[in-house]
Amino acid sequence: MFMRMTRKRQTWALFIVMMFGLVMAFAGHEIWFSLSPAKRGSQDSYIILVQKGETPARITKALVEQGVVADAGLFHRLGRWGRFWGRIKAGEYKLSPAMTPVEVFSVITSGISVNYPVTVHEGNNMYEIGAALETTGLVEKDYFVSLCKSRPLMMQLGYKPPLPPSLEGYLFPDTYFFNRTMTPQDMIRKMVSRFGMAWKQEYEMNAAAMGFTKHQLLTLASIIEKETGTAGERPLISSVFHNRLKKRMRLQSDPTTIYGMWERYRGNIRRDDLNERTPYNTYAISGLPIGPISNPGTAAIDAALRPAASDYLFFVSHNDGTHEFTRNFSDHAKAVRKYQLDRTARQGKSWREQYKKERVPQSYGRIAGDKR
């Protein structure tokens, strides 16, 4: 009897030891898996998009297909036991087969998505910004432009009637970091918010003292920005436009003509283009355009508020980013013959080299104030 009980105890003890060993082996395997990359030392990386509400099964399948995870079942269980699945956040994540499953979960529960840098340069317009965004795959250019013209969106952003024709001028130049979890509206909101941070109350006060509204000041600054090839000339270029406005002369700025025909512009302005009456073409209309033609930086806004003291009414490009400023049409015509009509004066010169050095927006390289 005693011997039988002893054997039973030994059997149970052996069974318990075996079960414990199996549990430990299983747990050890799970731990080993959680700390082992799918491909140690791999230099590969993949972008994985996790949509809002995506199931653990679909996420696991995508990771296995990309080779980031070696075993779907073990990864799925690790997510359940570690309570990771309930903490997954939608986003676009950069993952590698060299990462352990625990590291993979750490990334996809962080909410820190892959960001795409998009630089809005001083003088870029909404069409150019839309094109830059389209190259990242974040939004189609045409849709972005349509949102910039959306009156409901303007009102959501706090603009009050009379509303501007678009958000042109209010998309502040800066480098932004966008990700695929953001809507195009979020991106625009970020640019407009940055404008609000850069805009100073004194700008509006000084503009009012000069007889300009905020919108008119931005419009003038946007023209100055597009006409400037060398940063130091901004105040002089500003003075030309201020002087022409005071004399009720048309501004005759080529960038305004180009903006009014943006989708049709192919690199050259024809006489018919100069005569076309658009709300922006300052060869055909008097005063300022209906709104900004670009998004100016603070330097252009400052120049619009603080023009140089001059009596210049014309300027023509030297073809190197700088300009010849003149006081009357006779002198201007001479400068045009010297720097524009004489081909030898243009050979080997390019405002682009100056632009690269100073990283300021281009002048379109034509003749501002030309009475052709």
C-alpha positions in Angstrom: 0.0 0.0 0.0 2.7 2.4 1.0 4.7 1.5 -2.1 1.7 2.1 -4.3 1.2 5.6 -2.8 4.9 6.4 -3.2 4.7 5.4 -6.9 1.6 7.6 -7.5 3.4 10.5 -5.9 6.4 9.9 -8.0 4.2 9.7 -11.1 2.5 13.0 -10.3 5.8 14.6 -9.4 7.2 13.5 -12.7 4.1 14.7 -14.6 4.3 18.1 -12.8 8.0 18.4 -13.6 7.3 17.5 -17.3 4.5 20.0 -17.5 6.6 22.7 -15.9 9.3 21.9 -18.3 7.0 22.1 -21.3 5.6 25.4 -20.0 9.0 26.8 -19.5 10.1 25.6 -22.9 7.0 27.2 -24.5 7.5 30.4 -22.6 11.2 30.4 -23.4 10.4 30.0 -27.1 7.9 32.9 -26.9 10.4 35.1 -25.1 13.1 34.1 -27.6 10.8 35.0 -30.5 9.8 38.3 -29.0 13.5 39.3 -28.7 14.6 37.8 -32.1 14.5 39.9 -35.3 13.1 38.3 -38.5 16.4 38.9 -40.2 19.3 39.9 -38.0 21.6 42.6 -39.5 19.2 43.4 -42.3 19.6 46.9 -43.8 16.2 46.8 -45.5 13.3 49.0 -44.3 9.7 49.2 -45.3 6.9 51.7 -44.9 3.8 50.1 -43.4 0.5 52.0 -43.3 -1.8 51.1 -40.4 -5.3 52.4 -41.1 -7.6 53.4 -38.3 -9.6 50.4 -37.1 -7.4 47.9 -38.8 -7.6 44.4 -37.4 -4.6 42.6 -35.7 -4.9 39.9 -38.4 -4.5 42.3 -41.3 -1.6 44.2 -39.6 0.1 40.9 -38.9 -0.4 39.7 -42.5 1.1 42.9 -43.9 4.2 42.6 -41.6 4.7 39.0 -42.5 4.4 39.8 -46.3 7.1 42.5 -46.0 9.4 40.1 -44.0 9.3 42.3 -40.9 7.8 39.5 -38.9 8.8 35.8 -39.2 5.9 34.0 -37.6 2.3 35.3 -37.8 0.9 33.1 -35.0 3.6 33.9 -32.5 3.4 37.7 -33.3 -0.3 37.7 -33.0 -0.1 35.9 -29.6 2.6 38.3 -28.4 0.4 41.2 -29.2 -2.5 39.6 -27.2 -0.4 38.6 -24.2 1.5 41.9 -24.1 -1.8 43.8 -24.6 -0.3 45.6 -27.5 -3.2 45.3 -29.9 -5.4 47.7 -27.9 -2.7 50.3 -28.1 -2.1 50.3 -31.9 -2.3 53.8 -33.4 -3.1 54.6 -37.0 -0.1 55.9 -38.9 2.6 55.2 -41.4 5.6 53.5 -39.9 9.1 52.7 -41.0 10.0 49.1 -39.9 12.8 46.7 -40.6 13.4 42.9 -40.5 16.3 43.8 -38.2 13.8 44.9 -35.5 12.6 42.5 -32.8 8.8 41.9 -32.5 8.8 43.9 -29.3 10.5 46.8 -31.1 7.9 46.5 -33.9 5.1 46.8 -31.4 6.9 49.7 -29.7 6.9 51.6 -33.0 3.3 50.9 -34.1 1.9 51.8 -30.7 3.9 55.0 -30.5 1.7 57.0 -33.0 4.9 58.6 -34.4 4.3 58.4 -38.1 6.8 58.8 -40.9 6.9 62.5 -41.7 7.5 64.0 -45.2 9.3 67.4 -45.2 7.7 69.9 -47.5 9.4 73.3 -47.9 7.3 76.3 -48.9 9.9 78.8 -50.2 9.3 82.5 -50.1 7.4 83.4 -53.2 5.9 80.0 -53.8 2.2 80.1 -54.8 -0.5 77.6 -53.9 -0.1 75.9 -57.3 3.6 75.2 -56.6 2.9 74.1 -53.0 0.2 71.7 -54.3 2.7 70.3 -56.8 5.3 69.8 -54.0 2.7 68.0 -51.9 1.6 65.8 -54.8 5.2 64.6 -55.3 5.1 63.2 -51.8 1.8 61.4 -52.6 0.1 63.2 -49.7 -2.5 65.1 -51.8 -3.4 65.8 -55.4 -2.4 69.3 -56.5 -5.8 70.2 -57.9 -7.6 69.1 -54.8 -5.2 71.2 -52.6 -5.8 74.3 -54.8 -9.5 73.8 -54.6 -9.3 73.7 -50.8 -7.3 76.9 -50.8 -10.2 78.5 -52.7 -12.9 76.9 -50.4 -15.0 79.5 -48.7 -16.3 77.1 -46.0 -12.7 76.2 -45.1 -11.7 79.8 -44.9 -14.5 80.4 -42.5 -13.5 77.4 -40.4 -10.1 78.9 -40.2 -11.5 82.1 -38.8 -11.7 84.3 -41.8 -14.6 86.6 -41.9 -16.4 88.3 -44.9 -15.4 89.8 -47.1 -13.4 86.6 -47.7 -10.2 86.7 -49.9 -10.4 85.0 -53.3 -8.1 82.2 -51.9 -5.7 81.5 -49.1 -2.8 82.6 -51.3 -0.6 84.8 -49.3 -1.6 83.2 -46.0 0.3 79.9 -46.5 3.5 80.9 -44.7 6.9 80.0 -46.1 8.6 77.3 -43.9 9.5 73.7 -43.8 6.6 71.5 -42.7 6.5 67.9 -41.7 3.3 66.2 -42.8 2.2 62.5 -42.6 -0.5 60.4 -44.1 -2.7 60.5 -41.0 -3.2 64.3 -41.7 -5.9 65.5 -44.0 -5.2 68.2 -46.7 -7.3 70.5 -44.5 -4.9 69.8 -41.6 -1.9 70.7 -43.8 -3.5 74.0 -44.9 -4.5 74.7 -41.3 -0.8 74.2 -40.2 0.4 76.7 -42.8 -2.2 79.3 -42.0 -1.4 78.8 -38.3 2.2 79.4 -39.0 1.2 82.6 -40.8 -0.7 83.7 -37.7 2.4 83.2 -35.6 4.6 85.2 -37.9 2.1 88.1 -38.4 2.7 91.0 -36.1 0.1 93.4 -34.9 2.4 96.3 -35.9 2.2 95.1 -39.5 -1.5 95.9 -39.5 -1.1 99.2 -37.7 1.6 100.3 -40.0 -0.3 99.2 -43.1 -3.4 101.1 -42.0 -1.2 104.2 -41.5 -0.1 103.9 -45.1 -3.7 103.4 -46.4 -3.5 99.6 -46.9 -5.6 96.8 -45.4 -3.9 93.7 -44.2 -4.9 91.9 -47.4 -3.6 94.7 -49.6 -0.3 94.8 -47.8 0.1 91.0 -48.3 -0.8 91.5 -52.0 1.9 94.1 -52.4 4.4 92.1 -50.5 3.7 89.0 -52.7 4.5 91.1 -55.8 7.7 92.4 -54.2 8.7 88.8 -53.3 8.2 87.5 -56.9 10.1 90.5 -58.4 13.1 90.2 -56.1 16.2 88.3 -57.3 18.6 89.7 -54.7 17.5 90.2 -51.1 19.1 93.6 -50.7 16.9 95.1 -53.6 13.6 94.4 -51.9 13.2 98.0 -50.4 14.1 99.5 -53.8 11.6 97.3 -55.7 9.1 98.2 -53.0 9.8 101.9 -53.6 9.0 101.6 -57.3 5.6 100.1 -56.7 4.8 102.6 -53.9 5.8 105.5 -56.2 3.7 104.1 -59.1 0.7 103.7 -56.8 1.0 107.3 -55.6 1.1 108.5 -59.2 -1.8 106.2 -60.2 0.4 104.4 -62.7 -0.3 100.8 -63.4 2.2 98.5 -61.6 2.9 96.6 -64.8 4.5 93.6 -63.0 5.0 90.5 -65.1 4.5 88.1 -62.3 0.9 89.4 -61.9 0.3 88.6 -65.6 1.7 85.2 -65.2 -0.3 84.4 -62.1 -3.6 85.5 -63.8 -2.9 82.9 -66.6 -1.1 80.3 -64.4 -2.5 77.1 -65.9 -1.8 78.4 -69.4 1.6 79.9 -68.9 4.3 78.2 -70.9 7.4 80.2 -70.1 6.9 83.3 -72.3 4.6 86.3 -72.0 3.1 87.5 -75.3 1.6 90.9 -76.0 -1.9 89.4 -75.9 -1.2 88.1 -72.4 -0.2 91.6 -71.3 -3.5 92.9 -72.6 -5.7 90.1 -71.1 -7.9 91.5 -68.4 -7.6 89.2 -65.4 -8.1 90.3 -61.7 -4.4 89.9 -61.3 -2.8 91.4 -64.5 -1.5 94.8 -63.5 -0.8 95.6 -67.1 -4.5 95.6 -67.7 -5.9 96.8 -64.3 -5.1 99.8 -62.1 -3.9 99.5 -58.6 -3.3 96.2 -56.8 -4.5 92.8 -57.9 -7.5 91.3 -56.2 -5.2 89.3 -53.9 -1.7 88.0 -53.4 0.1 86.2 -56.2 2.5 84.3 -53.9 3.2 83.6 -50.3 5.7 86.3 -49.1 8.1 85.9 -46.2 8.6 88.5 -43.4 11.4 90.2 -45.3 9.0 91.1 -48.2 6.3 92.2 -45.8 8.9 94.5 -44.1 9.9 95.8 -47.5 6.3 96.6 -48.4 6.0 98.6 -45.1 9.4 100.2 -45.4 10.2 101.1 -49.0 13.5 102.8 -49.8 13.4 106.6 -50.2 13.6 106.9 -53.9 11.9 108.5 -56.9 12.4 105.4 -59.1 9.5 104.4 -61.4 11.0 101.6 -63.4 13.4 98.7 -63.2 14.8 96.2 -65.6 16.7 93.0 -65.0 20.5 92.8 -65.4 19.9 89.0 -66.0 21.9 88.1 -62.9 19.3 88.7 -60.1 19.9 92.4 -59.9 18.1 95.3 -61.6 18.7 98.7 -63.2 16.5 101.3 -61.6 15.4 104.4 -63.5 13.3 107.5 -62.9 11.8 108.1 -66.3 10.7 106.2 -69.3 13.5 107.5 -71.5 16.2 106.2 -69.2 14.2 103.0 -68.8 14.1 102.4 -72.5 17.9 102.8 -72.7 18.3 100.2 -69.9 15.9 97.9 -71.8 18.0 98.1 -75.0 21.2 97.6 -73.0 20.2 94.7 -70.8 17.3 93.0 -72.6 17.4 93.7 -76.4 21.2 93.4 -76.7 21.7 89.6 -76.7 25.4 89.9 -75.8 24.4 91.5 -72.5 22.4 88.4 -71.7 25.0 85.7 -72.7 26.5 83.7 -69.9 24.4 85.4 -67.3 21.7 83.9 -65.2 19.7 85.1 -62.2 19.5 81.4 -61.2 23.1 81.4 -60.0 22.4 84.4 -57.8 19.2 82.7 -56.6 21.2 79.6 -55.5 23.7 81.7 -53.5 21.1 83.7 -51.6 18.1 81.3 -51.7 15.6 84.0 -52.3 12.6 83.8 -54.7 13.2 84.5 -58.4 12.3 87.5 -60.4 10.7 86.4 -63.6 13.5 88.3 -65.4 11.4 90.6 -67.5 10.8 94.3 -67.4 8.7 95.7 -64.6 7.0 99.0 -65.5 7.6 98.6 -69.2 5.1 100.7 -71.2 5.1 98.5 -74.3 
